[in-house]
Amino acid sequence: MANFSKSNAPQFSMDVYQNEYLPEGGREVNAIVTVTSTGGGTIGSAVAAPHLWSAGQGPSAAVALMVDCSGSMDYPPTKMRNARDATAAAIDTLRDGVHFAVIGGTHVAKEVYPGNGRLAVADATTRDQARQALRKLSAGGGTAIGTWLRLADRLLSSAEVAIRHGILLTDGRNEHESPEDLKASLDACAGRFTCDARGVGTDWEVKEVTGIASALLGTADIVADPAGLAADFTQMMEAAMGKEVADVALRVWTPVGTTIKFVKQVAPTVEELTDRRTEAGPRAGDYPTGSWGDESRDYHVCVEVPAANIGQEMLAARVSLVVPQPDGSTQNLGAQGLVRAVWTDDMVASTSINPQVAHYTGQAELAQAIQQGLDLRKAGDIDGATAKLGRAVQLANNSGNADTAKLLSKVVDVVDATTGTVRLKAKVEEADEMTLETRSTKTVRVKK
């Protein structure tokens, strides 16, 4: 067993941005908590599971690649070829020693490689064997994504590793199982592995693909042109190979009399975590954040405190990071953030909004306005859609979210961005509308 110095493990740090001053009678406290993980290098899982660390190779990991092989993958025929090439490119990106499997997904899930309920271990030979097996992939059958996820879970859980990750590609709607079946599969897999989901072409359901990624704490995106799959798969696998610690949870402790109104991730994407809380002893709850590499994310914590008199102050919440241990306990990762409340009669202090809080409140509203606007557009409510998408244009413009502003301009004609005056475009490319919806939760960070 290798020796672990503190320097091997990723170092987590936490910063809290808030205006702690409340007016008399004020009860709502908002804070943005920035969590940063640095310096893990390639040997980071030492912090969470030293026994799962492979010498010189980084944290032990297992990856399942789920490739849609339903009949529609043959239209056009290049789609299946691109999917095969993309999967091969992802396999080439695997670190030596990483466990992996390829699953072909239709209305049933089939093991494409290595088979027999096993995982292969990446090296030159197994990569080559996997590429040979991919050549046999052909399109035919329906789509039941829940069965793909359950097979991935069975395979991934067969290896004792620190990081478990899935990559899922679909080109169609989940027509061969009920939404309840898919939800049951997602509930069964949540917390067992993370999963990135991609929709290729324009015949899939955005809410399905984003729902899968959200439930399994991964990323979602559209690859409108199948020719872009290989680059996207390579990038996804590189990100997966960079993960160093799995199952990190944000632990929020609050004193007697306070209630948590919400906890959500607000960068790099908006992700609601409030309902995912698991109790962690008296007055504390854990909110799942998935796997971490060298990266930084922002969370918005909102708590309601009991009313107090001018001059009083209190600790409204204490935020820390924990990872599970093999014996069922949790290890604290050492970073901590304090959220405070101070009651004052200074009107200027108590009414100013912290710039970070204001920015991310706007980004969350932006995501919601886009989703509501597109839903209204689909329902034929032109006035409602125009109002919501106009508000989205205004918010994107005010916050400097240029990527989202650009996507919006393909769906509406912008008359005046500062006031949010827009006209719906008469004709919109389906790919443009789906790209806007899929990427609606992507945020920009506050300009320092």
FITORRO-33301 format. One record per residue (C-alpha): residue number from 0; residue in one letter; chain; x, y, z. Coordinates in steps of 0.1 Angstrom, whole numbers. Each point is the difference from the previous one (the first is absolute). Example, Ala and Ser with C-alpha at 12.3 -4.5 7.8 and 13.67 -1.06 7.14 Angstrom:
2
+-----+----+----+-------+-------+-------+
|   i | aa | ch |     u |     v |     w |
+-----+----+----+-------+-------+-------+
|   0 |  a |  A |   123 |   -45 |    78 |
|   1 |  s |  A |    14 |    34 |    -7 |
+-----+----+----+-------+-------+-------+
END
This chain:
448
+-----+----+----+-------+-------+-------+
|   i | aa | ch |     u |     v |     w |
+-----+----+----+-------+-------+-------+
|   0 |  m |  A |     0 |     0 |     0 |
|   1 |  a |  A |    14 |    34 |   -10 |
|   2 |  n |  A |     5 |    27 |    25 |
|   3 |  f |  A |   -23 |    30 |    -3 |
|   4 |  s |  A |    13 |    34 |     8 |
|   5 |  k |  A |   -25 |    29 |     0 |
|   6 |  s |  A |    16 |    12 |   -32 |
|   7 |  n |  A |   -14 |   -30 |   -20 |
|   8 |  a |  A |   -36 |     8 |     8 |
|   9 |  p |  A |   -19 |    27 |   -17 |
|  10 |  q |  A |    -3 |    30 |    23 |
|  11 |  f |  A |   -36 |    14 |     4 |
|  12 |  s |  A |    -6 |    36 |     9 |
|  13 |  m |  A |   -32 |    20 |     6 |
|  14 |  d |  A |    -9 |    37 |    -3 |
|  15 |  v |  A |   -33 |    15 |    11 |
|  16 |  y |  A |   -14 |    31 |   -17 |
|  17 |  q |  A |   -29 |    17 |    17 |
|  18 |  n |  A |   -15 |    32 |    15 |
|  19 |  e |  A |    -5 |   -11 |    36 |
|  20 |  y |  A |   -19 |    31 |    10 |
|  21 |  l |  A |   -37 |    -3 |     5 |
|  22 |  p |  A |   -26 |    27 |     8 |
|  23 |  e |  A |   -21 |    -2 |    32 |
|  24 |  g |  A |   -24 |   -29 |    -6 |
|  25 |  g |  A |    21 |   -13 |   -29 |
|  26 |  r |  A |     1 |   -38 |    -1 |
|  27 |  e |  A |    15 |   -12 |   -34 |
|  28 |  v |  A |    37 |    -5 |    -3 |
|  29 |  n |  A |    16 |    -7 |   -34 |
|  30 |  a |  A |    36 |   -11 |    -7 |
|  31 |  i |  A |    20 |   -12 |   -29 |
|  32 |  v |  A |    25 |   -27 |    10 |
|  33 |  t |  A |    29 |    -5 |   -24 |
|  34 |  v |  A |    17 |   -34 |     3 |
|  35 |  t |  A |    33 |    -6 |   -17 |
|  36 |  s |  A |    21 |   -32 |    -3 |
|  37 |  t |  A |    36 |     3 |   -10 |
|  38 |  g |  A |    33 |   -18 |    -2 |
|  39 |  g |  A |   -13 |   -36 |     0 |
|  40 |  g |  A |    22 |    -7 |   -30 |
|  41 |  t |  A |    -7 |   -36 |   -10 |
|  42 |  i |  A |     0 |   -16 |    34 |
|  43 |  g |  A |   -29 |    16 |    17 |
|  44 |  s |  A |   -23 |   -27 |    12 |
|  45 |  a |  A |    24 |    -6 |    28 |
|  46 |  v |  A |   -21 |    25 |    19 |
|  47 |  a |  A |   -32 |   -21 |    -3 |
|  48 |  a |  A |    13 |   -35 |    -3 |
|  49 |  p |  A |    37 |    -7 |     3 |
|  50 |  h |  A |    -5 |   -37 |    -6 |
|  51 |  l |  A |   -15 |     8 |   -34 |
|  52 |  w |  A |    30 |    19 |   -13 |
|  53 |  s |  A |    21 |   -16 |   -28 |
|  54 |  a |  A |    37 |     8 |     2 |
|  55 |  g |  A |    10 |    28 |   -24 |
|  56 |  q |  A |   -32 |    -2 |   -20 |
|  57 |  g |  A |   -25 |    21 |    19 |
|  58 |  p |  A |   -32 |   -10 |    17 |
|  59 |  s |  A |   -14 |   -34 |   -10 |
|  60 |  a |  A |   -30 |     5 |   -23 |
|  61 |  a |  A |   -26 |   -19 |   -19 |
|  62 |  v |  A |   -19 |    14 |   -31 |
|  63 |  a |  A |   -30 |   -14 |   -18 |
|  64 |  l |  A |    -7 |    13 |   -35 |
|  65 |  m |  A |   -36 |    -3 |   -11 |
|  66 |  v |  A |    -6 |     3 |   -37 |
|  67 |  d |  A |   -34 |     3 |   -16 |
|  68 |  c |  A |    -5 |   -28 |   -25 |
|  69 |  s |  A |   -37 |     5 |    -7 |
|  70 |  g |  A |   -13 |    -1 |   -36 |
|  71 |  s |  A |     1 |    38 |    -4 |
|  72 |  m |  A |    38 |     0 |     3 |
|  73 |  d |  A |     0 |   -11 |   -36 |
|  74 |  y |  A |   -16 |    32 |   -12 |
|  75 |  p |  A |    23 |    13 |   -14 |
|  76 |  p |  A |    24 |   -30 |     0 |
|  77 |  t |  A |    29 |    24 |     8 |
|  78 |  k |  A |   -15 |     4 |    35 |
|  79 |  m |  A |     8 |   -36 |    11 |
|  80 |  r |  A |    34 |     3 |   -15 |
|  81 |  n |  A |     7 |    32 |    18 |
|  82 |  a |  A |   -12 |   -15 |    33 |
|  83 |  r |  A |    24 |   -30 |    -5 |
|  84 |  d |  A |    29 |    24 |    -7 |
|  85 |  a |  A |    -9 |    22 |    30 |
|  86 |  t |  A |    -1 |   -30 |    23 |
|  87 |  a |  A |    34 |   -12 |   -13 |
|  88 |  a |  A |    14 |    34 |     5 |
|  89 |  a |  A |   -13 |     0 |    36 |
|  90 |  i |  A |    16 |   -34 |     6 |
|  91 |  d |  A |    33 |    13 |   -13 |
|  92 |  t |  A |    -2 |    28 |    26 |
|  93 |  l |  A |    -3 |   -25 |    29 |
|  94 |  r |  A |    30 |    -1 |    24 |
|  95 |  d |  A |    18 |   -34 |     2 |
|  96 |  g |  A |   -15 |   -20 |    29 |
|  97 |  v |  A |   -35 |    15 |    -2 |
|  98 |  h |  A |   -28 |   -26 |    -1 |
|  99 |  f |  A |   -25 |     5 |   -28 |
| 100 |  a |  A |   -29 |   -15 |   -19 |
| 101 |  v |  A |   -20 |     8 |   -32 |
| 102 |  i |  A |   -38 |    -5 |     1 |
| 103 |  g |  A |   -22 |     0 |   -31 |
| 104 |  g |  A |   -34 |    15 |     8 |
| 105 |  t |  A |   -33 |    -8 |   -16 |
| 106 |  h |  A |   -33 |   -11 |    16 |
| 107 |  v |  A |    24 |   -23 |    19 |
| 108 |  a |  A |    36 |     6 |    11 |
| 109 |  k |  A |    28 |   -22 |   -14 |
| 110 |  e |  A |    36 |    -4 |    10 |
| 111 |  v |  A |    21 |     8 |   -31 |
| 112 |  y |  A |    34 |    -3 |    18 |
| 113 |  p |  A |    15 |   -18 |    19 |
| 114 |  g |  A |   -32 |   -20 |     8 |
| 115 |  n |  A |   -10 |   -26 |    26 |
| 116 |  g |  A |    -8 |    26 |    26 |
| 117 |  r |  A |    36 |    11 |     3 |
| 118 |  l |  A |    20 |    32 |    -5 |
| 119 |  a |  A |    32 |     1 |   -21 |
| 120 |  v |  A |    31 |    17 |    13 |
| 121 |  a |  A |    14 |    26 |   -24 |
| 122 |  d |  A |    33 |    -8 |   -18 |
| 123 |  a |  A |    11 |    -1 |   -36 |
| 124 |  t |  A |   -15 |   -35 |    -5 |
| 125 |  t |  A |   -35 |     6 |    16 |
| 126 |  r |  A |    -3 |    34 |   -19 |
| 127 |  d |  A |     7 |   -18 |   -32 |
| 128 |  q |  A |   -25 |   -28 |     8 |
| 129 |  a |  A |   -26 |    26 |     9 |
| 130 |  r |  A |     5 |    18 |   -33 |
| 131 |  q |  A |    -5 |   -34 |   -18 |
| 132 |  a |  A |   -32 |    -6 |    20 |
| 133 |  l |  A |   -13 |    35 |    -9 |
| 134 |  r |  A |     1 |    -9 |   -37 |
| 135 |  k |  A |   -28 |   -25 |     5 |
| 136 |  l |  A |   -24 |    26 |    14 |
| 137 |  s |  A |   -30 |     4 |   -22 |
| 138 |  a |  A |   -33 |    19 |     3 |
| 139 |  g |  A |   -33 |   -18 |     7 |
| 140 |  g |  A |   -26 |     0 |    27 |
| 141 |  g |  A |   -16 |    25 |    24 |
| 142 |  t |  A |    11 |    22 |    29 |
| 143 |  a |  A |    -2 |    -8 |    37 |
| 144 |  i |  A |    27 |    20 |    17 |
| 145 |  g |  A |    -8 |   -12 |    35 |
| 146 |  t |  A |    12 |   -35 |   -10 |
| 147 |  w |  A |    33 |    15 |   -12 |
| 148 |  l |  A |     6 |    18 |    33 |
| 149 |  r |  A |    -8 |   -30 |    21 |
| 150 |  l |  A |    24 |   -22 |   -20 |
| 151 |  a |  A |    27 |    28 |     4 |
| 152 |  d |  A |    -7 |     0 |    37 |
| 153 |  r |  A |     5 |   -38 |     3 |
| 154 |  l |  A |    32 |     1 |   -20 |
| 155 |  l |  A |    15 |    31 |    18 |
| 156 |  s |  A |    -8 |   -14 |    35 |
| 157 |  s |  A |    19 |   -32 |    -8 |
| 158 |  a |  A |    34 |    18 |     4 |
| 159 |  e |  A |    13 |    14 |    32 |
| 160 |  v |  A |    10 |    35 |   -12 |
| 161 |  a |  A |    -1 |    36 |    12 |
| 162 |  i |  A |   -17 |    16 |   -30 |
| 163 |  r |  A |   -30 |   -15 |   -20 |
| 164 |  h |  A |   -11 |    18 |   -31 |
| 165 |  g |  A |   -24 |    -5 |   -29 |
| 166 |  i |  A |    -2 |    16 |   -34 |
| 167 |  l |  A |   -34 |    -3 |   -18 |
| 168 |  l |  A |    -8 |     8 |   -36 |
| 169 |  t |  A |   -35 |     0 |   -14 |
| 170 |  d |  A |   -16 |    12 |   -32 |
| 171 |  g |  A |   -37 |    -5 |     8 |
| 172 |  r |  A |   -28 |     1 |    25 |
| 173 |  n |  A |    -2 |   -26 |    27 |
| 174 |  e |  A |   -30 |   -17 |   -16 |
| 175 |  h |  A |     2 |   -36 |    12 |
| 176 |  e |  A |    -3 |     5 |    38 |
| 177 |  s |  A |   -23 |    23 |    21 |
| 178 |  p |  A |    13 |    33 |    15 |
| 179 |  e |  A |    -6 |   -17 |    34 |
| 180 |  d |  A |    24 |   -29 |   -10 |
| 181 |  l |  A |    27 |    25 |   -10 |
| 182 |  k |  A |    -5 |    19 |    32 |
| 183 |  a |  A |     3 |   -32 |    20 |
| 184 |  s |  A |    32 |    -9 |   -17 |
| 185 |  l |  A |    14 |    35 |     6 |
| 186 |  d |  A |    -9 |    -2 |    37 |
| 187 |  a |  A |    17 |   -34 |     2 |
| 188 |  c |  A |    32 |    13 |   -16 |
| 189 |  a |  A |     2 |    34 |    17 |
| 190 |  g |  A |    30 |     2 |    23 |
| 191 |  r |  A |    15 |   -32 |   -15 |
| 192 |  f |  A |    16 |    15 |   -30 |
| 193 |  t |  A |     1 |    34 |   -18 |
| 194 |  c |  A |   -11 |     2 |   -37 |
| 195 |  d |  A |     4 |    24 |   -29 |
| 196 |  a |  A |   -28 |    -1 |   -25 |
| 197 |  r |  A |     0 |    11 |   -37 |
| 198 |  g |  A |   -27 |     3 |   -25 |
| 199 |  v |  A |    11 |    -4 |   -37 |
| 200 |  g |  A |   -21 |    15 |   -28 |
| 201 |  t |  A |   -33 |    16 |     7 |
| 202 |  d |  A |   -25 |   -28 |     6 |
| 203 |  w |  A |     6 |    -4 |    38 |
| 204 |  e |  A |   -18 |    15 |    29 |
| 205 |  v |  A |    20 |    28 |    18 |
| 206 |  k |  A |   -17 |    -4 |    34 |
| 207 |  e |  A |     8 |   -38 |    -1 |
| 208 |  v |  A |    37 |     5 |    -7 |
| 209 |  t |  A |     5 |    29 |    24 |
| 210 |  g |  A |   -21 |   -19 |    26 |
| 211 |  i |  A |    24 |   -30 |    -2 |
| 212 |  a |  A |    31 |    22 |     4 |
| 213 |  s |  A |   -16 |    19 |    28 |
| 214 |  a |  A |   -10 |   -31 |    20 |
| 215 |  l |  A |    34 |   -15 |    -4 |
| 216 |  l |  A |    20 |    33 |     6 |
| 217 |  g |  A |    16 |     0 |   -35 |
| 218 |  t |  A |    -1 |    24 |   -29 |
| 219 |  a |  A |   -25 |     1 |   -29 |
| 220 |  d |  A |     4 |    14 |   -35 |
| 221 |  i |  A |   -11 |    -2 |   -36 |
| 222 |  v |  A |    22 |   -12 |   -28 |
| 223 |  a |  A |   -23 |    12 |   -29 |
| 224 |  d |  A |    25 |   -12 |   -27 |
| 225 |  p |  A |    11 |   -36 |     6 |
| 226 |  a |  A |    34 |    10 |   -15 |
| 227 |  g |  A |     7 |    18 |    33 |
| 228 |  l |  A |    -4 |   -31 |    21 |
| 229 |  a |  A |    36 |   -12 |     1 |
| 230 |  a |  A |    13 |    34 |    13 |
| 231 |  d |  A |   -28 |     2 |    26 |
| 232 |  f |  A |     6 |   -36 |    12 |
| 233 |  t |  A |    37 |     6 |     3 |
| 234 |  q |  A |    -6 |    31 |    21 |
| 235 |  m |  A |   -25 |   -17 |    22 |
| 236 |  m |  A |    24 |   -29 |     7 |
| 237 |  e |  A |    29 |    24 |     7 |
| 238 |  a |  A |   -22 |    17 |    26 |
| 239 |  a |  A |   -10 |   -34 |    15 |
| 240 |  m |  A |    37 |   -10 |     2 |
| 241 |  g |  A |     7 |    32 |    18 |
| 242 |  k |  A |   -24 |    -8 |    29 |
| 243 |  e |  A |    19 |    -7 |    32 |
| 244 |  v |  A |   -26 |    -2 |    28 |
| 245 |  a |  A |   -35 |   -16 |    -3 |
| 246 |  d |  A |   -32 |     5 |    21 |
| 247 |  v |  A |     9 |    34 |    14 |
| 248 |  a |  A |   -29 |    15 |    20 |
| 249 |  l |  A |    -6 |    35 |    11 |
| 250 |  r |  A |    -9 |    -3 |    37 |
| 251 |  v |  A |   -22 |    29 |    13 |
| 252 |  w |  A |    -5 |     4 |    38 |
| 253 |  t |  A |   -25 |    26 |    13 |
| 254 |  p |  A |    -8 |    10 |    36 |
| 255 |  v |  A |   -33 |    -4 |    18 |
| 256 |  g |  A |   -28 |    21 |   -15 |
| 257 |  t |  A |    14 |     3 |   -35 |
| 258 |  t |  A |   -13 |   -17 |   -31 |
| 259 |  i |  A |    17 |    -6 |   -33 |
| 260 |  k |  A |   -20 |    15 |   -28 |
| 261 |  f |  A |    22 |   -14 |   -28 |
| 262 |  v |  A |    34 |   -12 |   -10 |
| 263 |  k |  A |     9 |     1 |   -37 |
| 264 |  q |  A |    31 |    -2 |   -21 |
| 265 |  v |  A |     2 |    32 |   -21 |
| 266 |  a |  A |    33 |    -4 |   -19 |
| 267 |  p |  A |    10 |   -14 |   -24 |
| 268 |  t |  A |   -36 |   -10 |    -4 |
| 269 |  v |  A |   -32 |     5 |    20 |
| 270 |  e |  A |    -9 |   -32 |    19 |
| 271 |  e |  A |   -27 |    -2 |    27 |
| 272 |  l |  A |    13 |   -20 |    29 |
| 273 |  t |  A |   -26 |     9 |    27 |
| 274 |  d |  A |   -20 |   -32 |    -3 |
| 275 |  r |  A |    30 |   -23 |    -1 |
| 276 |  r |  A |     9 |     6 |    36 |
| 277 |  t |  A |     8 |   -29 |    22 |
| 278 |  e |  A |     1 |     5 |    38 |
| 279 |  a |  A |    34 |     0 |    16 |
| 280 |  g |  A |    -5 |     1 |    37 |
| 281 |  p |  A |   -16 |    27 |    21 |
| 282 |  r |  A |    -8 |    32 |   -20 |
| 283 |  a |  A |    22 |   -10 |   -30 |
| 284 |  g |  A |    -7 |   -12 |   -35 |
| 285 |  d |  A |    21 |   -12 |   -29 |
| 286 |  y |  A |    -5 |    12 |   -36 |
| 287 |  p |  A |    17 |   -22 |   -27 |
| 288 |  t |  A |    24 |    17 |   -24 |
| 289 |  g |  A |    15 |   -31 |   -18 |
| 290 |  s |  A |    36 |    -4 |   -10 |
| 291 |  w |  A |    27 |    27 |     0 |
| 292 |  g |  A |    32 |     7 |   -19 |
| 293 |  d |  A |    19 |    33 |     0 |
| 294 |  e |  A |   -29 |    24 |    -2 |
| 295 |  s |  A |   -21 |    26 |    16 |
| 296 |  r |  A |   -38 |     1 |     5 |
| 297 |  d |  A |   -24 |    25 |    16 |
| 298 |  y |  A |   -30 |    -8 |    22 |
| 299 |  h |  A |   -29 |    22 |    12 |
| 300 |  v |  A |   -11 |    -7 |    36 |
| 301 |  c |  A |   -32 |    18 |    12 |
| 302 |  v |  A |   -10 |    -3 |    37 |
| 303 |  e |  A |   -28 |    15 |    20 |
| 304 |  v |  A |    10 |    11 |    35 |
| 305 |  p |  A |   -21 |     9 |    30 |
| 306 |  a |  A |    -7 |    37 |     3 |
| 307 |  a |  A |    24 |    19 |    24 |
| 308 |  n |  A |     6 |    35 |    14 |
| 309 |  i |  A |    23 |    26 |   -14 |
| 310 |  g |  A |    36 |    -7 |    10 |
| 311 |  q |  A |    -4 |   -37 |     3 |
| 312 |  e |  A |    20 |   -24 |   -22 |
| 313 |  m |  A |     0 |   -37 |    -5 |
| 314 |  l |  A |    15 |   -28 |   -21 |
| 315 |  a |  A |   -27 |    -8 |   -25 |
| 316 |  a |  A |    17 |   -31 |   -16 |
| 317 |  r |  A |    33 |   -19 |     0 |
| 318 |  v |  A |    10 |   -16 |   -33 |
| 319 |  s |  A |    26 |   -28 |    -3 |
| 320 |  l |  A |    10 |   -28 |   -24 |
| 321 |  v |  A |    -1 |   -37 |     8 |
| 322 |  v |  A |     7 |   -33 |   -18 |
| 323 |  p |  A |   -12 |   -34 |     9 |
| 324 |  q |  A |    25 |   -26 |    14 |
| 325 |  p |  A |     0 |   -38 |    -5 |
| 326 |  d |  A |   -12 |    -5 |    36 |
| 327 |  g |  A |   -32 |    21 |    -5 |
| 328 |  s |  A |    14 |    31 |    18 |
| 329 |  t |  A |     8 |    33 |   -18 |
| 330 |  q |  A |    33 |    19 |    -2 |
| 331 |  n |  A |     0 |    37 |     2 |
| 332 |  l |  A |    21 |    16 |   -28 |
| 333 |  g |  A |    11 |    29 |    21 |
| 334 |  a |  A |   -16 |    29 |   -18 |
| 335 |  q |  A |   -26 |    20 |    18 |
| 336 |  g |  A |   -22 |    31 |    -6 |
| 337 |  l |  A |   -21 |    20 |    25 |
| 338 |  v |  A |   -32 |    18 |    -9 |
| 339 |  r |  A |    -8 |    28 |    24 |
| 340 |  a |  A |   -30 |    22 |     8 |
| 341 |  v |  A |     4 |    35 |    17 |
| 342 |  w |  A |   -30 |    22 |     7 |
| 343 |  t |  A |     6 |    37 |    -6 |
| 344 |  d |  A |   -19 |    33 |    -2 |
| 345 |  d |  A |    24 |    12 |   -27 |
| 346 |  m |  A |   -23 |     1 |   -30 |
| 347 |  v |  A |    29 |     1 |   -25 |
| 348 |  a |  A |    17 |   -31 |    15 |
| 349 |  s |  A |   -32 |   -20 |     2 |
| 350 |  t |  A |   -15 |     8 |   -34 |
| 351 |  s |  A |    31 |    -5 |   -22 |
| 352 |  i |  A |     1 |   -33 |   -18 |
| 353 |  n |  A |    33 |   -19 |    -2 |
| 354 |  p |  A |    11 |     0 |   -37 |
| 355 |  q |  A |     6 |   -37 |    -1 |
| 356 |  v |  A |   -35 |    -7 |    14 |
| 357 |  a |  A |   -16 |    24 |   -24 |
| 358 |  h |  A |    19 |   -14 |   -30 |
| 359 |  y |  A |    -9 |   -37 |     7 |
| 360 |  t |  A |   -36 |     9 |     8 |
| 361 |  g |  A |    -1 |    15 |   -35 |
| 362 |  q |  A |    17 |   -31 |   -15 |
| 363 |  a |  A |   -26 |   -23 |    16 |
| 364 |  e |  A |   -28 |    22 |   -13 |
| 365 |  l |  A |    16 |     0 |   -34 |
| 366 |  a |  A |    -1 |   -38 |    -2 |
| 367 |  q |  A |   -36 |    -1 |    11 |
| 368 |  a |  A |   -11 |    28 |   -24 |
| 369 |  i |  A |    15 |   -20 |   -29 |
| 370 |  q |  A |   -16 |   -32 |     9 |
| 371 |  q |  A |   -34 |    16 |     6 |
| 372 |  g |  A |     2 |    21 |   -32 |
| 373 |  l |  A |     8 |   -31 |   -21 |
| 374 |  d |  A |   -28 |   -20 |    16 |
| 375 |  l |  A |   -25 |    29 |    -7 |
| 376 |  r |  A |    13 |     2 |   -36 |
| 377 |  k |  A |    -7 |   -37 |    -5 |
| 378 |  a |  A |   -34 |     4 |    15 |
| 379 |  g |  A |    -8 |    28 |   -25 |
| 380 |  d |  A |    -1 |    29 |    26 |
| 381 |  i |  A |    18 |    26 |   -21 |
| 382 |  d |  A |    -4 |    29 |    25 |
| 383 |  g |  A |    10 |   -21 |    30 |
| 384 |  a |  A |    31 |   -14 |   -19 |
| 385 |  t |  A |    10 |    35 |   -12 |
| 386 |  a |  A |    -2 |    14 |    36 |
| 387 |  k |  A |    21 |   -28 |    15 |
| 388 |  l |  A |    26 |    -2 |   -27 |
| 389 |  g |  A |     2 |    38 |     0 |
| 390 |  r |  A |     7 |    -1 |    37 |
| 391 |  a |  A |    27 |   -27 |    -6 |
| 392 |  v |  A |    17 |    23 |   -26 |
| 393 |  q |  A |     0 |    28 |    25 |
| 394 |  l |  A |    15 |   -22 |    27 |
| 395 |  a |  A |    26 |   -15 |   -23 |
| 396 |  n |  A |    10 |    35 |   -11 |
| 397 |  n |  A |     2 |    15 |    35 |
| 398 |  s |  A |    21 |   -29 |    14 |
| 399 |  g |  A |    24 |    -2 |   -30 |
| 400 |  n |  A |   -11 |   -36 |    -8 |
| 401 |  a |  A |    10 |     3 |   -37 |
| 402 |  d |  A |    -3 |   -37 |    -8 |
| 403 |  t |  A |   -37 |    -1 |    10 |
| 404 |  a |  A |    -7 |    34 |   -16 |
| 405 |  k |  A |    14 |   -15 |   -33 |
| 406 |  l |  A |   -22 |   -31 |     3 |
| 407 |  l |  A |   -31 |    22 |     8 |
| 408 |  s |  A |     7 |    21 |   -31 |
| 409 |  k |  A |    -7 |   -31 |   -22 |
| 410 |  v |  A |   -35 |    -3 |    15 |
| 411 |  v |  A |   -10 |    37 |     3 |
| 412 |  d |  A |     8 |    32 |   -19 |
| 413 |  v |  A |    14 |    24 |    26 |
| 414 |  v |  A |   -14 |    35 |    -3 |
| 415 |  d |  A |    16 |    14 |    32 |
| 416 |  a |  A |    20 |   -23 |    23 |
| 417 |  t |  A |     1 |    24 |    30 |
| 418 |  t |  A |   -38 |     2 |     2 |
| 419 |  g |  A |    -5 |   -36 |   -12 |
| 420 |  t |  A |   -21 |    10 |   -30 |
| 421 |  v |  A |    -1 |   -29 |   -25 |
| 422 |  r |  A |   -21 |   -16 |   -27 |
| 423 |  l |  A |    -3 |   -37 |    -4 |
| 424 |  k |  A |    16 |   -12 |   -32 |
| 425 |  a |  A |   -26 |   -15 |   -24 |
| 426 |  k |  A |    23 |   -29 |   -10 |
| 427 |  v |  A |    24 |   -15 |    25 |
| 428 |  e |  A |    24 |   -29 |    -7 |
| 429 |  e |  A |    -9 |   -29 |    22 |
| 430 |  a |  A |    37 |    -5 |    10 |
| 431 |  d |  A |     2 |    37 |    11 |
| 432 |  e |  A |   -30 |    -3 |    22 |
| 433 |  m |  A |    12 |   -33 |    15 |
| 434 |  t |  A |    35 |    14 |     6 |
| 435 |  l |  A |   -15 |    30 |    19 |
| 436 |  e |  A |   -22 |   -22 |    21 |
| 437 |  t |  A |    28 |   -26 |     8 |
| 438 |  r |  A |    25 |    28 |     9 |
| 439 |  s |  A |   -24 |    23 |    18 |
| 440 |  t |  A |    14 |    -9 |    35 |
| 441 |  k |  A |    36 |     9 |   -10 |
| 442 |  t |  A |    11 |    31 |    20 |
| 443 |  v |  A |    28 |    25 |    -1 |
| 444 |  r |  A |    19 |     9 |    32 |
| 445 |  v |  A |     1 |    35 |    15 |
| 446 |  k |  A |    26 |    22 |   -15 |
| 447 |  k |  A |    25 |     6 |    28 |
+-----+----+----+-------+-------+-------+
END
